[in-house]
Amino acid sequence: MKNVFTAGAALLLTTSIASAGGLDRSGQGIGFIFEEGEAAFGSFALVSPEISSNPEAAAGDTGQNYTSLSFGYKKPVGNGLELSIIVDQPFGADIAYGTGPLAGTEASVTSSAATGILRYMTSENVSVYGGLRLQSLRGEASVPAAGYTLDTETSYGAGYLVGAAYERPEIALRVALTYNSAIDHTLAGEEASPIPGGPVTDFDVTTPQSVNLDFQSGIAADTLLFGSIRWVEWSEFDITPARYAGGSLVDYSEDVTTYTLGLGRRFSDVFSGQFSVSYEESQGGIAPNLGPTDGYISYSVGGEYKVNDQTKVRGGIRYVDIGDAQTQYFAFEDNSAIAVGASVVYTF
């Protein structure tokens, strides 16, 4: 079972849309650290959401296409230790209103993170790991109806992760539990508003703490069951600039848990496929104008092709049925997104 298609091959499909679960995009996955030996990977995803009000003419299609990149490198360093470095874009948002009372309203949040992880094998089956994460965050917003604009500089903050894993390679079993700390930022930049004050602003934002539980197990010859549970403390996330008359640009009242379950199947020595379903419960209540979604269910299919003993190519597509949301002004219904992705893993 050791060479069966692993849950790591589904990582490129974890790119998520900004939803009621916040601005989650990468899922902060660390499955790459379980690749064997010295390895490197690169992945790319394109996400195309359609997020429109009902009727659509009231707000237009507010969802904006975006891309997601991630890279990684790992190397055994001796004495049961392995060092991994993962670069991703964990959080983000892109939204624009084309019509209605919020016409011209635009907002974007961009981030990137570099995480260094040391993994130590305490026994044949158990490992512990931990590391440091350096994260950048930047935001822009324009709300013409409120006479408001915001353009921040890039802020840098540091956090950490810790985790443990149990493995039985002979049956492709792995269970890994990872804690990701919150990271504090102070966003400084220029703010224009009818509220009196200088153009220079700064305010605090904290990206949330989270817990990831990832699992996989062989259930039959060449067949793998895999899944994950991710909890994020979005109730503590808030973007409230100093001079925005509306109070918070984005905030969330509830924490969010996302569930994924899938099957992988090796069809030959060089090709494997997978199918998975992800679910995030709707929270209800009033969604923020700059995040008009509430939960989702998604379906992913993908495959892995082994080019040679050193190179694996992975690709897939994900359809996301976005939950209906009620904002201050509009009802957003019947929305969706398509994500396509590809990655390459190279072992040395």
Secondary structure, DSSP 8 states (H G I E B T S, - for coil): -TTS--GGGGGGG-----BTTBSB-STT--GGGGSSSSEEEEEEEEEEEE-BBSSGGGT-B-B--EEEEEEEEEEEEETTEEEEEEEE--B-EEEE--SSTTTT-EEEEEEEEEEEEEEEESSSSEEEEEEEEEEEEEEEEEEGGGTEEEEE--EEEEEEEEEEEEEEGGGTEEEEEEEE--EEEEEEEEEE-SS-S-SEEEEEEEE--EEEEEEEEEEETTEEEEEEEEEE-GGG-EE--TT-TTS-SEE-SS-EEEEEEEEEEE-SSSEEEEEEEEEE----SB--TTS----EEEEEEEEEEE-SSSEEEEEEEEEEEE--EE-SS-EE-SEEEEEEEEEEEEE-
